[in-house]
Structure formats: structure tokens, C-alpha cells
């Protein structure tokens, strides 16, 4: 079972430039109040987060928890920030990058943009079938597609917690040095969904414009998960 105090101890609190990469296989995941609350109800998701090599604080609630529980001042690192950082590293080192997830249309837009902005990167993609759970054959095809390309970096975008659980289950079969689950970043980078502006991001309210655009999909994470997270934060501080 995931515990808030344990998560905050493990959450990454340094600058991304200090992140050690490519020496050994690393699984990098992000966490926010909603994913924390979902992991409390999902043992496989909890396991995937607990066994991550790096957990990034992708939420102002996690930043707040680090301050309250540990007295640490850390900054939010969104999946989009990590994605940009890794692409810049890949450009400098002329690496291979693979995107697993999303539709063929979205992946095509991603390939086009990567090749334009980062010409030293060799990029490839694979669109898995859109279904709640993958079959054994689906998994074998996905793993084979990744390993055939032999990427240095694997971006996985199949929404949480599906993506984190898939990586945790199959990480031993993936011949990749850096694997990270970045979900909605696929759509942000492709331009099919617009990320909140820097104005809202700096205010710590990146979630607000997205909530206003997609209230039916996002209301639960803001009006249910956030209060539950804050309640756990109070309990963690007291006990």
C-alpha cells in the first residue's frame, strides 16, 4: 500500500540536470494528488509507483506535502517538463527515442515535430490497440516493436494508471535505458490538446483551464481526490 510519507521521502527534489541517466535502466514516473489517491485503491498501481526509480512531483499538492512533511522546498516537475528535458538530452547525444501509445494520427504529428525540432534524434512509434486490457499477443507485439527499434528513451502514453502498470509488468522485457510514463504529454506535444498557458502554470493552477474545458472527465480528481489527499496530508503530519 502506498503511504504519503514514503512517497514524499522518495519524490525527486533536485534539478533535472542532476538526474543520472543512461547508466542503468531507470523507470521514471510522476505523481500528483489524484494518482496518489488512485494508487491507494489499486495495489498494482501502488506497486508500480513504489518500485519506480524516480518519482517526479507533478502537482502543487505534492510540492505542498514535501514542505509540510519534510520542510523541503521543491518545485513541480510536470511530465511535459521531463519530456522536453529528455528530448534535449537525446538531441545532444543523438539518441533513439520511441513513443508507445496514442493514435496513429497523434503519433504522426509527434514524429513530424520531433524530426523538425530535434533533427539529430532518430524517432519511431507504435500505436497499441485501444482497449481496457491488453492480450498476451498485444503485449508481445508492443515489446517486440520497442526492442526492434532499440531506443535509448521510451515514452509511454496510455493514461494513468494503465501505463504505469504496463511498464512495471513488462520492464524486465524492455531493452531500454530510460522508460517514462507521460500520458497527456503525447497530446500536448502533438498539438491535439492544448496545455495550460505559462500564466496558469506559474500560479500553480495548471489544472484550472483543463477542468473548465473537460469538467466531466476531470471534476473527480479536483473535487474528490484533492480533499482526500489534503486529509491524508494532515494525518501524515499529525501521526
C-alpha positions as CSV (number, residue, x, y, z in Angstrom):
1,X,0.0,0.0,0.0
2,X,1.3,3.4,-0.9
3,X,1.9,5.8,2.0
4,X,2.2,9.6,1.7
5,X,5.2,9.9,4.0
6,X,7.1,7.2,2.0
7,X,6.2,8.9,-1.3
8,X,7.4,12.3,-0.2
9,X,10.7,10.8,1.0
10,X,11.2,9.2,-2.4
11,X,9.9,12.1,-4.6
12,X,12.7,13.7,-6.6
13,X,13.7,17.1,-5.2
14,X,16.6,18.2,-7.3
15,X,17.0,19.9,-10.7
16,X,16.5,17.6,-13.7
17,X,20.1,18.3,-14.8
18,X,21.3,16.3,-11.7
19,X,19.3,13.3,-12.8
20,X,21.6,10.4,-13.6
21,X,20.6,8.8,-16.9
22,X,21.6,6.0,-19.3
23,X,24.0,4.1,-16.9
24,X,21.3,1.6,-15.8
25,X,17.7,1.1,-16.7
26,X,15.6,3.7,-15.0
27,X,11.8,3.9,-14.6
28,X,10.6,7.5,-14.2
29,X,7.1,8.2,-13.1
30,X,5.2,11.2,-11.9
31,X,2.8,11.6,-9.1
32,X,0.1,14.1,-8.2
33,X,-2.7,14.1,-5.6
34,X,-5.1,12.3,-7.9
35,X,-2.7,9.5,-8.8
36,X,-1.8,9.1,-5.2
37,X,-5.4,8.6,-4.2
38,X,-6.0,6.2,-7.1
39,X,-2.9,4.2,-6.0
40,X,-4.4,3.8,-2.6
41,X,-7.2,1.8,-4.2
42,X,-5.1,-0.1,-6.7
43,X,-2.4,-2.4,-5.4
44,X,-0.8,-2.8,-8.9
45,X,-0.6,0.9,-9.4
46,X,0.7,1.3,-5.9
47,X,3.4,-1.3,-6.6
48,X,4.3,0.5,-9.9
49,X,4.8,3.8,-8.2
50,X,6.7,2.3,-5.2
51,X,9.1,0.5,-7.4
52,X,9.8,3.5,-9.7
53,X,13.5,4.5,-9.7
54,X,12.4,8.2,-9.8
55,X,9.1,9.8,-8.9
56,X,8.7,13.4,-10.0
57,X,6.4,15.8,-8.2
58,X,3.8,16.6,-11.0
59,X,1.4,18.6,-8.8
60,X,1.3,21.5,-6.4
61,X,-0.2,19.2,-3.8
62,X,3.0,17.1,-3.8
63,X,5.1,20.2,-3.5
64,X,3.0,21.3,-0.6
65,X,3.3,17.9,1.1
66,X,7.1,18.0,0.8
67,X,7.0,21.3,2.6
68,X,4.6,20.2,5.3
69,X,6.1,16.7,6.0
70,X,9.8,17.3,5.3
71,X,10.2,21.0,5.4
72,X,11.7,20.8,1.9
73,X,11.0,23.4,-0.8
74,X,10.9,21.7,-4.1
75,X,9.5,22.6,-7.5
76,X,6.8,21.0,-9.5
77,X,8.2,19.0,-12.5
78,X,5.5,18.1,-14.9
79,X,5.6,15.3,-17.4
80,X,5.9,17.9,-20.2
81,X,9.0,19.3,-18.5
82,X,10.6,15.9,-18.3
83,X,9.7,15.2,-21.9
84,X,11.3,18.4,-23.1
85,X,14.4,17.8,-21.0
86,X,14.8,14.2,-22.3
87,X,14.4,15.4,-25.9
88,X,17.1,18.0,-25.4
89,X,19.4,15.3,-24.0
90,X,18.6,13.0,-26.9
91,X,19.3,15.7,-29.4
92,X,22.7,16.4,-27.8
93,X,23.7,12.7,-27.7
94,X,22.0,11.7,-31.0
95,X,19.8,9.1,-29.3
96,X,16.9,6.9,-30.4
97,X,13.5,7.8,-29.0
98,X,10.4,5.7,-29.1
99,X,6.7,6.7,-28.4
100,X,4.4,3.9,-27.3
101,X,0.7,4.8,-27.1
102,X,-1.9,7.1,-28.6
103,X,-3.5,7.0,-32.0
104,X,-1.6,6.8,-35.3
105,X,-2.7,10.4,-36.1
106,X,-1.2,11.7,-32.8
107,X,1.9,9.7,-33.3
108,X,2.4,11.0,-36.8
109,X,2.2,14.6,-35.5
110,X,4.7,13.7,-32.8
111,X,7.2,12.2,-35.3
112,X,6.9,15.2,-37.6
113,X,7.5,17.7,-34.7
114,X,10.4,15.7,-33.3
115,X,12.1,15.5,-36.7
116,X,11.7,19.2,-37.2
117,X,12.8,20.4,-33.7
118,X,15.3,17.7,-32.9
119,X,16.9,16.5,-36.2
120,X,19.7,14.6,-34.5
121,X,17.1,12.3,-32.9
122,X,16.0,9.0,-34.5
123,X,12.3,8.6,-33.7
124,X,9.8,5.8,-34.0
125,X,6.4,5.0,-32.7
126,X,3.8,2.3,-32.1
127,X,0.1,2.6,-31.5
128,X,-1.3,-0.2,-29.4
129,X,-4.9,-1.3,-29.7
130,X,-7.4,0.8,-27.8
131,X,-8.9,-1.5,-25.2
132,X,-9.2,-1.6,-21.4
133,X,-6.7,-4.5,-21.1
134,X,-4.1,-5.9,-23.5
135,X,-3.9,-9.6,-24.5
136,X,-0.7,-11.6,-24.4
137,X,-0.4,-11.1,-28.1
138,X,-0.8,-7.3,-27.8
139,X,1.9,-7.2,-25.1
140,X,4.3,-9.3,-27.2
141,X,3.7,-7.1,-30.3
142,X,4.3,-3.9,-28.2
143,X,7.5,-5.3,-26.6
144,X,8.8,-6.5,-30.0
145,X,8.2,-3.1,-31.6
146,X,10.1,-1.4,-28.9
147,X,13.0,-3.8,-28.8
148,X,13.4,-4.0,-32.6
149,X,14.0,-0.2,-32.6
150,X,16.3,-0.4,-29.6
151,X,15.6,3.0,-28.2
152,X,17.5,4.8,-25.6
153,X,14.4,6.5,-24.3
154,X,10.9,5.1,-24.2
155,X,7.9,7.4,-23.7
156,X,4.7,5.6,-22.7
157,X,1.4,7.4,-23.1
158,X,-1.6,5.2,-22.3
159,X,-3.2,7.2,-19.5
160,X,-2.7,6.5,-15.8
161,X,-2.7,4.0,-14.2
162,X,-2.7,1.7,-17.2
163,X,0.6,3.0,-18.5
164,X,2.5,2.7,-15.1
165,X,1.1,-0.8,-14.5
166,X,2.1,-1.9,-18.0
167,X,5.6,-0.7,-17.6
168,X,6.0,-2.3,-14.2
169,X,4.7,-5.6,-15.5
170,X,6.9,-5.6,-18.7
171,X,10.0,-3.6,-17.7
172,X,12.2,-6.7,-17.5
173,X,11.5,-7.5,-21.2
174,X,12.2,-3.9,-22.5
175,X,15.7,-3.2,-23.7
176,X,15.6,0.5,-22.9
177,X,17.7,2.7,-20.6
178,X,15.1,5.3,-19.7
179,X,11.4,4.5,-19.6
180,X,8.9,7.2,-18.5
181,X,5.1,7.4,-18.5
182,X,3.9,10.8,-19.6
183,X,0.3,10.3,-20.5
184,X,-1.3,13.5,-21.7
185,X,2.0,14.9,-22.9
186,X,1.6,12.9,-26.1
187,X,-1.5,15.1,-27.0
188,X,0.2,18.3,-25.7
189,X,3.2,17.7,-27.9
190,X,1.2,16.7,-30.9
191,X,-1.0,19.7,-30.5
192,X,-4.2,17.8,-30.4
193,X,-4.8,19.1,-26.8
194,X,-3.5,22.5,-25.7
195,X,-1.6,22.6,-22.4
196,X,-2.4,25.4,-19.9
197,X,-0.5,28.6,-20.5
198,X,2.6,29.6,-18.6
199,X,0.5,32.1,-16.7
200,X,-1.6,29.4,-15.0
201,X,1.4,27.1,-14.6
202,X,3.3,29.7,-12.7
203,X,0.3,30.3,-10.4
204,X,0.2,26.6,-9.6
205,X,-3.2,26.4,-11.3
206,X,-2.4,24.5,-14.4
207,X,-5.4,22.2,-13.6
208,X,-8.0,25.0,-13.8
209,X,-8.2,25.7,-17.5
210,X,-8.2,21.9,-18.2
211,X,-11.0,21.5,-15.7
212,X,-13.1,24.2,-17.3
213,X,-12.5,22.6,-20.7
214,X,-13.2,19.0,-19.6
215,X,-15.3,19.2,-16.4
216,X,-17.0,15.7,-16.8
217,X,-13.6,14.0,-17.1
218,X,-11.6,16.0,-14.6
219,X,-14.1,17.0,-11.9
220,X,-13.4,13.9,-9.7
221,X,-9.6,14.5,-9.5
222,X,-10.1,18.1,-8.3
223,X,-13.2,17.8,-6.1
224,X,-12.8,14.3,-4.7
225,X,-9.1,13.4,-4.9
226,X,-7.7,16.8,-3.8
227,X,-9.7,16.9,-0.5
228,X,-8.8,13.2,0.2
229,X,-5.2,14.0,-0.4
230,X,-5.2,17.0,1.9
231,X,-6.9,14.9,4.6
232,X,-4.1,12.3,4.3
233,X,-1.5,15.1,4.4
234,X,-3.0,16.4,7.7
235,X,-2.9,12.8,9.1
236,X,0.7,12.3,7.9
237,X,1.7,15.5,9.7
238,X,0.0,14.7,12.9
239,X,0.8,11.0,13.1
